[in-house]
Amino acid sequence: MAEPAVRPRIRVDTEACAPLLVRVITDDRGFDELGPDWTRLHHAVGGTAFESFDWQRNWWRHFGGAANGCSLRILVVESGGTTVAIAPLMIRSEKVLGPVRLRTLQFLAPDISDYLGILCEDASADDVAGAIASSLPDLKFDVLLLRDLRDRSGVCAVLLERLTALRWTVSREAGERCPVTRLGDSWEATLKQLTSSHRKRLTYLQRRLGKEFAVEFHRV
């Protein structure tokens, strides 16, 4: 199968006639330089800890790279020199049958992160999704796998709609559920909401933690 080479910059004119530029980050230096814009967008969209620059950068440092069959493909969408979206992607190459390898385009920090996605404000979702959809064919991969999405809304949902319209074969399925606990007015009130087995387990772990470390709890 012939595959086009990765181009570092791709100009896209969206349906809204807003010129967007999609840059492809493929090295550690470019990753590091994204820190300020990544953090600004992360705060603007109310991203989770798993979508933060520090979490993603440290995951790549310890679990990514060529040694682990991974190569960066971070998409940075810019408008007038301002970064309006970041899609933290990578290509993971894995053997599937003998010498045959499957190149999967997916989010950074999979498997150990609860929530992942594209950092983009909802107001720009349509234009950004169009720009990303137009740039994907220029990347070298076999399957696009978007796992651990927070929900079916936002720019990722729009992106899937765009890809479907472009005649991509798109399938959706429920993934692993992320458990949450509603916090009470105090730690004791929070514990009362849990089952007796969970309370017993947490109390045991808290005692063990206190034996080895100086532990303090603060409400923020």
LOBA-310641 format. One record per residue (C-alpha): residue number from 1; chain; y, z, x. Coordinates in nm, 4 decimals, always signed. Example, Ala and Ser with C-alpha at 12.3 -4.5 7.8 and 13.67 -1.06 7.14 Angstrom:
% LOBA-310641
PT    k  c        c2        c3        c1
PT    1  A   -0.4500   +0.7800   +1.2300
PT    2  A   -0.1060   +0.7140   +1.3670
//
This chain:
% LOBA-310641
PT    k  c        c2        c3        c1
PT    1  A   +0.0000   +0.0000   +0.0000
PT    2  A   +0.3376   -0.0997   +0.1470
PT    3  A   +0.5828   +0.1875   +0.1574
PT    4  A   +0.9560   +0.1614   +0.2330
PT    5  A   +1.0929   +0.3584   +0.5261
PT    6  A   +1.2962   +0.6735   +0.4614
PT    7  A   +1.6675   +0.6015   +0.4622
PT    8  A   +1.8957   +0.8893   +0.5641
PT    9  A   +2.1626   +0.7971   +0.3066
PT   10  A   +2.1237   +0.6332   -0.0320
PT   11  A   +2.4235   +0.5438   -0.2501
PT   12  A   +2.3609   +0.5651   -0.6239
PT   13  A   +2.5941   +0.4781   -0.9124
PT   14  A   +2.4800   +0.6740   -1.2161
PT   15  A   +2.5193   +0.5718   -1.5778
PT   16  A   +2.8287   +0.7892   -1.5983
PT   17  A   +2.9817   +0.5732   -1.3204
PT   18  A   +3.0200   +0.8756   -1.0931
PT   19  A   +2.9346   +0.7630   -0.7394
PT   20  A   +2.6830   +1.0006   -0.5860
PT   21  A   +2.5425   +0.9991   -0.2351
PT   22  A   +2.1893   +1.1249   -0.1694
PT   23  A   +2.1201   +1.2420   +0.1849
PT   24  A   +1.7679   +1.3095   +0.3058
PT   25  A   +1.7310   +1.6048   +0.5460
PT   26  A   +1.4251   +1.5672   +0.7679
PT   27  A   +1.4841   +1.8109   +1.0579
PT   28  A   +1.5464   +2.1800   +1.1241
PT   29  A   +1.9032   +2.1292   +1.2404
PT   30  A   +1.9993   +1.9591   +0.9160
PT   31  A   +1.8209   +2.2359   +0.7251
PT   32  A   +2.0237   +2.5038   +0.9046
PT   33  A   +2.3518   +2.3251   +0.8377
PT   34  A   +2.2834   +2.3408   +0.4631
PT   35  A   +2.3104   +2.7221   +0.4613
PT   36  A   +2.6659   +2.7628   +0.3224
PT   37  A   +2.6361   +2.4927   +0.0544
PT   38  A   +2.2862   +2.6105   -0.0393
PT   39  A   +2.4073   +2.9696   -0.0839
PT   40  A   +2.7098   +2.8574   -0.2874
PT   41  A   +2.4929   +2.6555   -0.5252
PT   42  A   +2.2300   +2.9304   -0.5427
PT   43  A   +2.4916   +3.1788   -0.6630
PT   44  A   +2.6526   +2.9266   -0.8987
PT   45  A   +2.3296   +2.8560   -1.0865
PT   46  A   +2.2012   +3.2157   -1.0778
PT   47  A   +1.8966   +3.1171   -0.8744
PT   48  A   +1.6064   +3.3509   -0.8057
PT   49  A   +1.5337   +3.5072   -0.4667
PT   50  A   +1.2631   +3.2445   -0.4139
PT   51  A   +1.5221   +2.9663   -0.4376
PT   52  A   +1.7587   +3.1253   -0.1850
PT   53  A   +1.8302   +2.9704   +0.1523
PT   54  A   +1.6903   +3.2689   +0.3445
PT   55  A   +1.3570   +3.2657   +0.1582
PT   56  A   +1.3098   +2.8910   +0.1861
PT   57  A   +1.4246   +2.8660   +0.5470
PT   58  A   +1.1947   +3.1475   +0.6605
PT   59  A   +0.9012   +2.9992   +0.4700
PT   60  A   +0.9541   +2.6696   +0.6510
PT   61  A   +0.9871   +2.8454   +0.9866
PT   62  A   +0.6540   +3.0269   +0.9501
PT   63  A   +0.4426   +2.8051   +0.7216
PT   64  A   +0.5924   +2.4561   +0.7392
PT   65  A   +0.6266   +2.1941   +1.0091
PT   66  A   +0.3987   +1.9266   +1.1454
PT   67  A   +0.1424   +2.1851   +1.2591
PT   68  A   +0.0802   +2.2623   +0.8917
PT   69  A   +0.0861   +1.9012   +0.7774
PT   70  A   +0.4377   +1.9262   +0.6330
PT   71  A   +0.7527   +1.7200   +0.6836
PT   72  A   +1.0973   +1.7913   +0.5370
PT   73  A   +1.2461   +1.5717   +0.2662
PT   74  A   +1.5355   +1.7848   +0.1368
PT   75  A   +1.7539   +1.5762   -0.0946
PT   76  A   +2.1248   +1.6635   -0.0848
PT   77  A   +2.3341   +1.5082   -0.3624
PT   78  A   +2.7041   +1.4753   -0.2841
PT   79  A   +3.0073   +1.3636   -0.4809
PT   80  A   +3.3352   +1.3049   -0.2983
PT   81  A   +3.2082   +1.4953   +0.0044
PT   82  A   +3.1061   +1.8007   -0.2020
PT   83  A   +2.7417   +1.9020   -0.2358
PT   84  A   +2.6607   +1.9177   -0.6065
PT   85  A   +2.2815   +1.9583   -0.5881
PT   86  A   +2.0001   +2.0348   -0.3441
PT   87  A   +1.6373   +1.9459   -0.4041
PT   88  A   +1.4356   +2.1454   -0.1435
PT   89  A   +1.1405   +1.9131   -0.1011
PT   90  A   +0.8780   +1.8408   +0.1609
PT   91  A   +0.5813   +1.6124   +0.2024
PT   92  A   +0.2465   +1.7831   +0.2551
PT   93  A   -0.0346   +1.5690   +0.3919
PT   94  A   -0.3886   +1.6817   +0.3107
PT   95  A   -0.7322   +1.5276   +0.3511
PT   96  A   -0.8946   +1.4340   +0.0216
PT   97  A   -1.1935   +1.2219   +0.1274
PT   98  A   -1.3018   +1.1702   +0.4865
PT   99  A   -1.0098   +1.0137   +0.6754
PT  100  A   -0.8143   +0.9499   +0.3517
PT  101  A   -0.5054   +1.1684   +0.3228
PT  102  A   -0.2886   +1.2380   +0.0183
PT  103  A   +0.0869   +1.2705   +0.0764
PT  104  A   +0.2310   +1.5014   -0.1889
PT  105  A   +0.6061   +1.5428   -0.2387
PT  106  A   +0.6626   +1.8997   -0.3544
PT  107  A   +0.8982   +2.1954   -0.3371
PT  108  A   +0.9249   +2.4102   -0.0269
PT  109  A   +0.7608   +2.7542   -0.0292
PT  110  A   +0.4783   +2.6822   -0.2770
PT  111  A   +0.1927   +2.9212   -0.3560
PT  112  A   +0.3815   +3.2430   -0.2690
PT  113  A   +0.6961   +3.1813   -0.4782
PT  114  A   +0.7224   +3.2638   -0.8483
PT  115  A   +1.0049   +3.0228   -0.9320
PT  116  A   +1.1158   +2.7002   -0.7640
PT  117  A   +1.3431   +2.4137   -0.8609
PT  118  A   +1.6447   +2.1963   -0.7884
PT  119  A   +1.9747   +2.3763   -0.7343
PT  120  A   +2.2157   +2.2033   -0.9716
PT  121  A   +2.4616   +2.3182   -1.2368
PT  122  A   +2.3699   +2.2081   -1.5896
PT  123  A   +2.6933   +2.0090   -1.6281
PT  124  A   +2.5793   +1.7730   -1.3507
PT  125  A   +2.2116   +1.7588   -1.4490
PT  126  A   +2.2129   +1.4097   -1.6020
PT  127  A   +2.3913   +1.2390   -1.3121
PT  128  A   +2.1972   +1.4291   -1.0463
PT  129  A   +1.8626   +1.3540   -1.2120
PT  130  A   +1.9521   +0.9861   -1.2184
PT  131  A   +2.0497   +0.9868   -0.8522
PT  132  A   +1.7312   +1.1646   -0.7452
PT  133  A   +1.5097   +0.9417   -0.9610
PT  134  A   +1.6662   +0.6332   -0.8015
PT  135  A   +1.6146   +0.7663   -0.4480
PT  136  A   +1.2512   +0.8800   -0.4785
PT  137  A   +1.0945   +0.5336   -0.4263
PT  138  A   +1.2509   +0.5268   -0.0783
PT  139  A   +1.0448   +0.8280   +0.0313
PT  140  A   +0.6912   +0.7923   +0.1616
PT  141  A   +0.4564   +0.9843   -0.0684
PT  142  A   +0.1695   +0.9307   -0.3101
PT  143  A   +0.2192   +1.2035   -0.5725
PT  144  A   +0.5229   +1.4043   -0.6864
PT  145  A   +0.4130   +1.7609   -0.7678
PT  146  A   +0.6750   +1.9958   -0.9179
PT  147  A   +0.5141   +2.3379   -0.9430
PT  148  A   +0.6400   +2.6833   -1.0389
PT  149  A   +0.9298   +2.5577   -1.2505
PT  150  A   +1.1130   +2.8342   -1.4299
PT  151  A   +1.1020   +2.6532   -1.7657
PT  152  A   +1.1190   +2.3077   -1.9204
PT  153  A   +1.4991   +2.2899   -1.9206
PT  154  A   +1.7620   +2.1950   -1.6635
PT  155  A   +1.7742   +1.9160   -1.4106
PT  156  A   +1.3957   +1.9043   -1.3511
PT  157  A   +1.3329   +1.8365   -1.7199
PT  158  A   +1.5913   +1.5572   -1.7166
PT  159  A   +1.4363   +1.4189   -1.3978
PT  160  A   +1.0940   +1.3952   -1.5634
PT  161  A   +1.2536   +1.2100   -1.8553
PT  162  A   +1.4161   +0.9643   -1.6152
PT  163  A   +1.0895   +0.9068   -1.4296
PT  164  A   +0.9057   +0.8508   -1.7577
PT  165  A   +1.1673   +0.5920   -1.8544
PT  166  A   +1.1080   +0.4237   -1.5183
PT  167  A   +0.7364   +0.3957   -1.6114
PT  168  A   +0.6118   +0.6669   -1.3780
PT  169  A   +0.2923   +0.8331   -1.4949
PT  170  A   +0.4083   +1.1866   -1.5783
PT  171  A   +0.1898   +1.4779   -1.6898
PT  172  A   +0.2957   +1.8317   -1.7778
PT  173  A   +0.0827   +2.1443   -1.7875
PT  174  A   +0.1375   +2.5185   -1.8014
PT  175  A   +0.1054   +2.6920   -1.4660
PT  176  A   +0.0550   +3.0506   -1.3638
PT  177  A   +0.2434   +3.3049   -1.5738
PT  178  A   +0.4848   +3.5325   -1.3906
PT  179  A   +0.4629   +3.8915   -1.5234
PT  180  A   +0.7851   +4.0856   -1.5735
PT  181  A   +0.8618   +4.4446   -1.6713
PT  182  A   +1.1670   +4.5554   -1.8659
PT  183  A   +1.3374   +4.8391   -1.6774
PT  184  A   +1.4094   +5.1623   -1.8654
PT  185  A   +1.7007   +5.4003   -1.8157
PT  186  A   +1.4975   +5.5844   -1.5507
PT  187  A   +1.1860   +5.5291   -1.3411
PT  188  A   +0.9939   +5.7674   -1.5652
PT  189  A   +1.1017   +5.5736   -1.8750
PT  190  A   +0.9912   +5.2513   -1.7101
PT  191  A   +0.6496   +5.3960   -1.6260
PT  192  A   +0.5943   +5.5026   -1.9887
PT  193  A   +0.6031   +5.1382   -2.0950
PT  194  A   +0.3007   +5.0591   -1.8794
PT  195  A   -0.0667   +5.1203   -1.9418
PT  196  A   -0.2200   +5.4400   -1.8047
PT  197  A   -0.4091   +5.2464   -1.5367
PT  198  A   -0.0899   +5.0779   -1.4166
PT  199  A   +0.0968   +5.4107   -1.4136
PT  200  A   -0.1795   +5.5717   -1.2126
PT  201  A   -0.1857   +5.2850   -0.9634
PT  202  A   +0.1925   +5.2821   -0.9155
PT  203  A   +0.2053   +5.6598   -0.8719
PT  204  A   -0.0685   +5.6409   -0.6089
PT  205  A   +0.1105   +5.3639   -0.4187
PT  206  A   +0.4401   +5.5500   -0.4363
PT  207  A   +0.2804   +5.8613   -0.2839
PT  208  A   +0.1260   +5.6549   -0.0040
PT  209  A   +0.4594   +5.4892   +0.0652
PT  210  A   +0.6307   +5.8284   +0.0834
PT  211  A   +0.3808   +5.9544   +0.3397
PT  212  A   +0.4560   +5.6734   +0.5815
PT  213  A   +0.8253   +5.6034   +0.5190
PT  214  A   +1.1455   +5.7694   +0.4050
PT  215  A   +1.1758   +5.6201   +0.0550
PT  216  A   +1.4864   +5.6206   -0.1653
PT  217  A   +1.5388   +5.4520   -0.5024
PT  218  A   +1.8834   +5.3317   -0.6056
PT  219  A   +1.9872   +5.1772   -0.9354
PT  220  A   +2.2089   +4.8733   -0.8865
//
